[in-house]
C-alpha cells in the first residue's frame, strides 16, 4: 500500500511540474508515459551538457546524429568534443515550453528555452526554440538530431 501511495504521489508531482512549466497554455496537457520519458530525457540531456558529462551524452547521441547551431552543423563526435573542451559550455537551459509528438518509434520535442552558455570564453544568454528528434532503438531512446533556432522571448510553441 505504501508503494502504491508513493507511486501516485510521484506521478502527481511530475504532472504538476509539467503543468507549471507550461504556463503559456491555458490547459495543461496530460502526457503519456512515453512522452514523459522523452521529456525527462531531454531535461536530463541539458543537465548532462551543463555538467560536461560526455559519457552519458555519448550513449544518448546516435552515431549518425547531427547538431545545428548558429555557427554551423556537425556530427556526434564534434558535438561531444565541443562539450568536453568547453568551446561551448551549456551552463543552464531554462525550459519555458515543451511540445512533443510521437510517431511510432520517433519522437519530436520542441522546447522554448533560455540558454545561458559560455561560447569561446564569452558568456551569452540566448532565447531558442530547440527541436530534438529521438528514435526508440531497443529499450532506449537515441537522439538523432538537435537544432537551435534563435527566437524572440515572445515566441510561442503551438501545441
Secondary structure, DSSP 8 states (H G I E B T S, - for coil): -HHHHHHHHHHHHHHHHHHHH-TTSSS-----HHHHHHHHHHHHHHHHHHTT-HHHHHHHEEEEEEEEETTEEEEHHHHHHHHHHTSEEEEEEEEEEEEEEEETTEEEEEEEEEEEEEETTEEEEEEEEEEEEEEEETTEEEEEEEEEEE--TT-----
